[in-house]
Amino acid sequence: MRLLWTTLFLAVACNRIPPGAVPVGSLAVSEANLAGNPELGVAAEGARRELQRSVEATGKFVLRQEAPARIRLAVESARRVSLVSSAGPEVASVELTLELTSPAGPGEIEKMLSEGSGRVPTEAETSTDPEARLSAFRSAFRAALDDASRGLVWQVEARNKTDRELVQDLTAEDPRLRDYAIRALADRRNPAVVPQLLNRLSDENPVVALRAVGALVAIGDRRAVDPLIEMTRKTKPQVTVQILYALATLGGPTAEAYLYTLESGGPDDEVRRAATDALLELRRKTTEPTAHRGPTEPLPGGGGHP
């Protein structure tokens, strides 16, 4: 009887989920992507073992068969490249993505996507051994997995951070931390963080800067209009187009006047066409009852996090 209770206790202890950990029910590998990158030299089952090693090593994810969450690996590229020039040192370069999916409610699925990269010298300049090259790719693959797993951890942690902690992350050295903080703040739609998000419009990383544009639109505070207009004067036409649609969503007389100016005298055909479309969208919204707000009043849904 004592042996039975000991066995049951150990079984329960093994299934216990550490505080803060995310239980994951399955790990999947895109075999099509793997087959499209033969230089990697890793079979699907081997890739899955490495994936398990990487996500468990974070301490944030634990495998539990009954858990609904799922992590899927897709190898985007595995190739040899030269870092400086065609005469530079050759490295094994691996780029991949990890997608975490989990139920978010009835009929809804929440997704988190994290990219990872790894580069390891192949030593091709000093060795012709093919095993050395394969070893370099395996090491680059592990580094990319660890990189992407770390990104997933940061995204999960961002969901549980306070607004104050997320604002601190807006100045983090790693652009992904800044990106994930902006995403979480956008979901909460708290107008109090608008000044900090405005600062990120000049982020050195263009992805982070555009993420800040989206967050400001999600919050719907018209304090963002003038800084966004200023941003269009420093960006490429392709980026300017996206900002013009953001201005149309925010609305207001300042945004409308600027779009009108670009529609008739923009420096680029693409920008003029986008200004025309954005202006039509803005004017369509002004006919709606909710469109009559003060210049700094948030758009509907712009309240803070409960």
RAVEN-V395503 format. One record per residue. RES is the residue in one letter. PHI is phi in whole degrees, -180 to 180 (* if undefined). OMEGA is omega in whole degrees, -180 to 180 (* if undefined). Layout:
RES;PHI;OMEGA + RES;PHI;OMEGA
//
This chain:
M;*;179 + R;-61;179 + L;-63;179 + L;-62;-180 + W;-65;178 + T;-63;179 + T;-64;180 + L;-65;180 + F;-62;179 + L;-65;180 + A;-65;179 + V;-66;-179 + A;-63;-180 + C;-67;-178 + N;-91;-179 + R;-67;-178 + I;-98;-180 + P;-60;179 + P;-57;178 + G;85;-179 + A;-81;179 + V;-107;178 + P;-74;-179 + V;-120;-176 + G;-84;-177 + S;-153;175 + L;-119;-177 + A;-126;179 + V;-127;175 + S;-74;-178 + E;-69;179 + A;-65;178 + N;-64;-179 + L;-65;180 + A;-65;180 + G;-79;179 + N;-131;-175 + P;-64;-179 + E;-61;-178 + L;-63;177 + G;68;-179 + V;-125;177 + A;-81;-176 + A;-58;-178 + E;-67;177 + G;-65;178 + A;-64;180 + R;-66;178 + R;-63;179 + E;-67;177 + L;-62;179 + Q;-61;178 + R;-57;-175 + S;-69;-176 + V;-71;179 + E;-71;-179 + A;-66;179 + T;-70;-175 + G;78;-178 + K;-96;-177 + F;-118;176 + V;-129;-179 + L;-84;176 + R;-141;-172 + Q;-56;-175 + E;-83;-176 + A;-73;-177 + P;-83;-178 + A;-70;-176 + R;-144;176 + I;-118;-178 + R;-120;179 + L;-103;173 + A;-132;176 + V;-83;-177 + E;-82;178 + S;-160;174 + A;-144;-174 + R;-151;176 + R;-92;180 + V;-137;174 + S;-104;-173 + L;-71;-175 + V;-104;-180 + S;-156;180 + S;-62;179 + A;-99;-178 + G;-78;-180 + P;-65;-180 + E;-84;178 + V;-130;170 + A;-86;-176 + S;-114;180 + V;-126;175 + E;-121;-178 + L;-150;176 + T;-131;172 + L;-120;179 + E;-118;176 + L;-101;178 + T;-121;178 + S;-157;178 + P;-62;179 + A;-113;-177 + G;159;-180 + P;-57;177 + G;73;-178 + E;-119;179 + I;-124;176 + E;-95;-178 + K;-125;171 + M;-128;-179 + L;-120;180 + S;-130;179 + E;-100;178 + G;-140;179 + S;-140;178 + G;-147;179 + R;-136;-179 + V;-137;178 + P;-59;179 + T;-87;-176 + E;60;-179 + A;-63;-178 + E;-72;-176 + T;-118;-177 + S;-146;176 + T;-108;-179 + D;-71;-180 + P;-63;179 + E;-67;178 + A;-66;179 + R;-68;178 + L;-62;179 + S;-63;178 + A;-64;180 + F;-67;178 + R;-64;179 + S;-66;178 + A;-65;178 + F;-63;179 + R;-64;-180 + A;-64;179 + A;-67;177 + L;-62;180 + D;-65;179 + D;-64;-180 + A;-69;178 + S;-62;177 + R;-62;178 + G;-63;177 + L;-63;179 + V;-60;-180 + W;-62;179 + Q;-68;178 + V;-62;-179 + E;-66;-180 + A;-61;-180 + R;-63;-175 + N;-103;-179 + K;-83;174 + T;-77;177 + D;-58;-180 + R;-61;180 + E;-67;179 + L;-67;177 + V;-61;177 + Q;-63;180 + D;-69;180 + L;-64;179 + T;-111;179 + A;-64;-179 + E;-68;-179 + D;-77;-178 + P;-62;179 + R;-69;177 + L;-63;177 + R;-64;-180 + D;-61;-178 + Y;-66;177 + A;-65;179 + I;-64;179 + R;-59;-178 + A;-65;179 + L;-67;178 + A;-63;179 + D;-64;-177 + R;-84;175 + R;54;-180 + N;-97;-178 + P;-62;-178 + A;-64;-178 + V;-97;-179 + V;-57;180 + P;-57;-180 + Q;-69;178 + L;-69;177 + L;-60;178 + N;-63;-177 + R;-82;176 + L;-64;178 + S;-103;180 + D;-58;-180 + E;-66;178 + N;-94;-176 + P;-62;179 + V;-65;180 + V;-66;-180 + A;-61;179 + L;-69;177 + R;-63;178 + A;-65;176 + V;-59;180 + G;-62;180 + A;-66;179 + L;-64;176 + V;-67;179 + A;-62;179 + I;-71;174 + G;78;-179 + D;-98;-175 + R;-75;170 + R;-62;-179 + A;-81;-173 + V;-61;-178 + D;-61;177 + P;-62;178 + L;-68;177 + I;-61;179 + E;-63;-180 + M;-64;-179 + T;-64;-178 + R;-80;-176 + K;-122;-174 + T;-116;177 + K;-73;-178 + P;-54;-178 + Q;-62;179 + V;-77;178 + T;-56;-180 + V;-58;180 + Q;-65;-180 + I;-68;-180 + L;-63;178 + Y;-69;175 + A;-65;178 + L;-63;179 + A;-64;179 + T;-69;179 + L;-70;177 + G;72;-179 + G;101;-176 + P;-64;-180 + T;-66;178 + A;-64;-179 + E;-64;-179 + A;-63;-179 + Y;-69;178 + L;-63;178 + Y;-63;179 + T;-63;180 + L;-70;-180 + E;-60;-176 + S;-96;-176 + G;-145;179 + G;-67;-176 + P;-79;-173 + D;-140;-179 + D;-59;-179 + E;-62;-180 + V;-68;180 + R;-64;179 + R;-64;179 + A;-65;178 + A;-64;178 + T;-62;-180 + D;-64;-178 + A;-66;180 + L;-66;176 + L;-61;180 + E;-66;180 + L;-62;-178 + R;-68;176 + R;-63;-179 + K;-71;-179 + T;-68;178 + T;-83;179 + E;-82;-178 + P;-58;-177 + T;-78;-175 + A;-78;-175 + H;-89;-179 + R;-129;175 + G;-69;-175 + P;-64;180 + T;-116;-178 + E;-78;-178 + P;-61;173 + L;-70;179 + P;-54;180 + G;83;-177 + G;-91;-179 + G;-74;-178 + G;-78;179 + H;-75;-179 + P;-62;*
//
